[in-house]
C-alpha cells in the first residue's frame, strides 16, 4: 500500500514537473512567436514607411519637375508678352511717325536712333543671319537691314553675325514712293528726270554696290543735316530707291 502511494506521488511529481516544464516551453515559444510577429509587423511597417518615403520622394521629384516646367513655361510666356509689348510700342511709334506733321529731319533722326539690339528684340532675332543684307554704295561690303515699315528699312554697319546692342543705323533706306519722305518733293520710285524736277538739277553719277560688277546710277543731294542719295539700276533712274544718312561733319 505504501509502495503504491510512493509511486502515485512520484508519478504526480513527474507529471507536475512535466506540466511546469511544458508550460515554460509554451511560454518561451509564445514569446518567440510574439517576437517574430512583432518583427514581422515592424518589418512591414518599415517596408510601408520605405514605400511611403519612396512615394513621397517620387511625388517630390514629380512636383519639382512640374514646378520647373511651369516656371519655364511662365518665362516663355513672359518673354512673348515682352516681345509683343515691344512690337506694339514700335507699331505705335511708326503710326505716330506716319500721322505727324513735323519736320522730316526730326523723323529721320528718330529712325537713325533705333539701336540694333532694340530692333533685334522687336524682330525676335538672335543673330544677324536672320536679317537681310543691303550693299553700300561704292563699297565692297553690305550691311544688315531690318524692315521698319512697308517700303522702309534700316541699315546697320559692317557687323556680319553678332547683334551689337548700341549700334545705330548707318542709313534709312526708302523704296516706296508713297512713304511721304524724301528730299524736297523728290521721292523714291521716281526716275532721275522726275527727281530733278521735284528737287533741282544734279549730276547723274555711275557707281557700284556690293562688288564692282553691279553698276548703279545715282543722284546725290545734301543739306545741313543729311545726305539723300537716289539710286537706280538703270541710267534713266527708273525704279529708284533712296538712302538717307547723316552728313559726315569730319
C-alpha positions as CSV (number, residue, x, y, z in Angstrom):
1,X,0.0,0.0,0.0
2,X,2.8,2.3,0.9
3,X,4.7,1.5,-2.2
4,X,1.6,2.3,-4.3
5,X,1.3,5.7,-2.6
6,X,5.0,6.4,-3.3
7,X,4.6,5.5,-6.9
8,X,1.5,7.7,-7.2
9,X,3.2,10.7,-5.6
10,X,6.2,10.2,-7.8
11,X,4.1,10.0,-10.9
12,X,2.2,13.1,-9.8
13,X,5.5,14.9,-9.2
14,X,6.8,13.9,-12.7
15,X,3.5,15.0,-14.2
16,X,3.7,18.3,-12.3
17,X,7.3,18.8,-13.4
18,X,6.3,18.0,-17.0
19,X,3.5,20.4,-16.9
20,X,5.6,23.1,-15.4
21,X,8.4,22.5,-18.0
22,X,5.9,22.3,-20.8
23,X,4.2,25.5,-19.6
24,X,7.6,27.1,-19.6
25,X,8.4,25.9,-23.0
26,X,5.0,27.0,-24.2
27,X,5.6,30.4,-22.7
28,X,9.0,30.6,-24.3
29,X,7.5,29.5,-27.7
30,X,4.7,32.1,-27.3
31,X,7.2,34.8,-26.6
32,X,9.3,33.8,-29.5
33,X,6.2,33.8,-31.8
34,X,5.2,37.2,-30.3
35,X,8.7,38.5,-31.0
36,X,8.6,37.1,-34.5
37,X,5.2,38.6,-35.1
38,X,6.4,41.9,-33.8
39,X,9.5,41.7,-36.0
40,X,7.3,40.9,-39.0
41,X,5.0,43.8,-38.1
42,X,7.9,46.1,-37.6
43,X,9.4,44.9,-40.9
44,X,6.1,45.5,-42.6
45,X,5.8,48.9,-41.0
46,X,9.4,49.7,-42.1
47,X,8.6,48.5,-45.6
48,X,5.4,50.6,-45.6
49,X,7.4,53.6,-44.3
50,X,10.0,53.0,-47.0
51,X,7.3,52.7,-49.7
52,X,5.7,55.8,-48.4
53,X,9.1,57.5,-48.3
54,X,9.9,56.5,-51.8
55,X,6.4,57.6,-52.9
56,X,7.0,60.9,-51.2
57,X,10.3,61.2,-52.9
58,X,8.8,60.4,-56.3
59,X,6.0,62.9,-55.6
60,X,8.5,65.5,-54.6
61,X,10.6,64.9,-57.7
62,X,7.4,65.0,-59.9
63,X,6.3,68.1,-58.2
64,X,9.7,69.7,-58.6
65,X,9.7,68.7,-62.3
66,X,6.2,70.1,-62.8
67,X,7.2,73.3,-61.0
68,X,10.3,73.7,-63.1
69,X,8.2,73.1,-66.3
70,X,5.7,75.6,-65.1
71,X,8.4,78.2,-64.4
72,X,9.9,77.6,-67.8
73,X,6.5,77.9,-69.5
74,X,5.9,81.1,-67.5
75,X,9.2,82.6,-68.5
76,X,8.5,81.7,-72.1
77,X,5.1,83.5,-72.0
78,X,6.6,86.4,-70.1
79,X,9.2,86.8,-73.0
80,X,6.4,86.6,-75.5
81,X,4.5,89.3,-73.7
82,X,7.6,91.5,-73.5
83,X,8.2,90.9,-77.2
84,X,4.6,91.7,-78.0
85,X,4.8,94.8,-75.9
86,X,7.9,95.9,-77.8
87,X,6.2,95.3,-81.1
88,X,3.1,97.2,-80.0
89,X,5.2,100.1,-78.8
90,X,7.2,100.1,-82.1
91,X,4.0,99.9,-84.1
92,X,2.6,102.9,-82.2
93,X,5.9,104.8,-82.9
94,X,5.6,104.0,-86.6
95,X,1.9,105.1,-86.6
96,X,2.9,108.3,-84.8
97,X,5.6,109.0,-87.5
98,X,3.2,108.4,-90.3
99,X,0.5,110.7,-88.9
100,X,2.6,113.5,-87.5
101,X,3.2,116.8,-89.4
102,X,6.6,117.5,-88.0
103,X,9.9,118.4,-89.6
104,X,11.2,115.5,-91.7
105,X,14.6,116.0,-90.2
106,X,13.2,115.0,-86.8
107,X,11.6,111.9,-88.3
108,X,14.9,110.8,-89.8
109,X,16.6,111.5,-86.6
110,X,14.2,109.2,-84.7
111,X,14.7,106.4,-87.1
112,X,18.5,106.8,-87.0
113,X,18.4,106.5,-83.2
114,X,16.9,103.0,-83.2
115,X,19.6,100.7,-81.7
116,X,20.4,97.4,-83.3
117,X,19.8,95.5,-80.0
118,X,16.4,97.0,-79.6
119,X,15.4,96.2,-83.2
120,X,16.7,92.6,-82.8
121,X,14.5,92.1,-79.8
122,X,11.5,93.6,-81.5
123,X,12.1,91.4,-84.6
124,X,12.8,88.3,-82.4
125,X,16.2,87.5,-83.9
126,X,19.4,86.4,-82.1
127,X,21.9,86.8,-84.8
128,X,22.1,88.9,-88.0
129,X,21.9,85.9,-90.3
130,X,18.2,86.2,-89.9
131,X,18.2,89.7,-91.4
132,X,18.6,90.7,-95.0
133,X,21.7,92.4,-96.5
134,X,22.0,95.5,-98.5
135,X,25.1,96.7,-100.2
136,X,26.9,100.0,-99.6
137,X,27.2,102.5,-102.5
138,X,30.7,102.3,-104.0
139,X,31.7,99.8,-101.3
140,X,32.6,96.1,-101.3
141,X,30.6,95.4,-98.2
142,X,27.0,95.1,-97.2
143,X,25.1,95.9,-94.0
144,X,22.4,94.1,-92.1
145,X,18.9,95.5,-92.9
146,X,15.7,95.3,-90.9
147,X,12.3,96.5,-92.2
148,X,10.6,99.1,-90.1
149,X,7.6,99.8,-92.3
150,X,6.3,98.8,-95.7
151,X,8.9,100.2,-98.1
152,X,11.4,101.3,-95.4
153,X,14.4,99.6,-93.9
154,X,17.2,100.5,-91.5
155,X,20.8,99.5,-92.5
156,X,23.4,98.8,-89.8
157,X,27.1,98.7,-90.1
158,X,29.7,96.1,-91.1
159,X,28.8,93.5,-88.4
160,X,28.2,90.2,-90.2
161,X,27.0,88.0,-87.3
162,X,26.5,89.3,-83.8
163,X,24.0,91.8,-82.6
164,X,25.5,94.9,-81.1
165,X,23.2,96.5,-78.5
166,X,24.1,100.1,-79.0
167,X,24.9,100.1,-82.7
168,X,22.9,102.8,-84.6
169,X,21.8,102.6,-88.2
170,X,24.0,104.0,-90.9
171,X,21.1,105.0,-93.1
172,X,17.4,104.8,-93.7
173,X,16.5,103.0,-97.0
174,X,13.2,104.0,-98.6
175,X,11.9,102.0,-101.5
176,X,8.2,103.0,-101.6
177,X,7.2,106.3,-103.3
178,X,4.2,106.8,-101.0
179,X,6.2,107.0,-97.8
180,X,6.0,110.7,-97.8
181,X,9.7,111.0,-97.1
182,X,12.4,112.2,-99.5
183,X,14.3,115.3,-100.4
184,X,12.2,118.4,-101.1
185,X,9.4,116.9,-103.3
186,X,11.5,114.2,-104.8
187,X,10.6,110.6,-103.8
188,X,11.8,107.1,-104.2
189,X,10.4,105.4,-107.3
190,X,10.9,108.5,-109.5
191,X,13.3,108.5,-112.4
192,X,16.2,111.0,-112.5
193,X,14.2,113.5,-114.6
194,X,11.3,113.5,-112.1
195,X,13.7,113.7,-109.2
196,X,15.4,116.8,-110.6
197,X,12.0,118.4,-111.4
198,X,11.0,117.9,-107.8
199,X,14.3,119.0,-106.4
200,X,16.9,120.6,-108.6
201,X,19.4,119.7,-111.3
202,X,22.2,117.5,-110.1
203,X,24.8,115.3,-111.8
204,X,23.9,111.6,-112.5
205,X,26.9,109.6,-111.4
206,X,27.8,106.0,-112.1
207,X,28.9,103.8,-109.2
208,X,28.6,100.2,-107.9
209,X,27.2,98.3,-104.9
210,X,28.4,95.1,-103.3
211,X,31.1,94.3,-105.8
212,X,32.2,96.3,-108.8
213,X,30.4,94.2,-111.3
214,X,27.0,95.5,-110.2
215,X,26.8,99.0,-111.7
216,X,24.3,101.5,-110.4
217,X,23.5,105.2,-111.2
218,X,22.7,107.8,-108.6
219,X,21.9,111.4,-107.8
220,X,23.1,112.9,-104.5
221,X,21.8,115.8,-102.6
222,X,22.9,117.2,-99.2
223,X,21.7,119.8,-96.7
224,X,22.9,120.8,-93.3
225,X,21.7,117.5,-91.7
226,X,21.5,114.6,-94.1
227,X,22.8,113.2,-97.4
228,X,20.0,112.0,-99.8
229,X,21.1,109.5,-102.5
230,X,18.6,108.3,-105.1
231,X,20.0,105.1,-106.7
232,X,18.8,103.1,-109.6
233,X,20.0,100.1,-111.6
234,X,19.2,102.0,-114.8
235,X,20.8,105.0,-116.4
236,X,17.5,106.9,-116.6
237,X,16.9,106.3,-112.9
238,X,13.6,104.4,-113.0
239,X,12.6,102.3,-110.0
240,X,14.9,104.3,-107.8
241,X,15.3,103.9,-104.1
242,X,16.5,106.5,-101.6
243,X,19.3,106.3,-98.9
244,X,19.1,108.9,-96.1
245,X,22.2,109.1,-93.9
246,X,23.7,111.7,-91.6
247,X,26.1,114.2,-93.0
248,X,29.7,113.4,-92.1
249,X,30.9,116.6,-90.4
250,X,34.6,115.5,-90.3
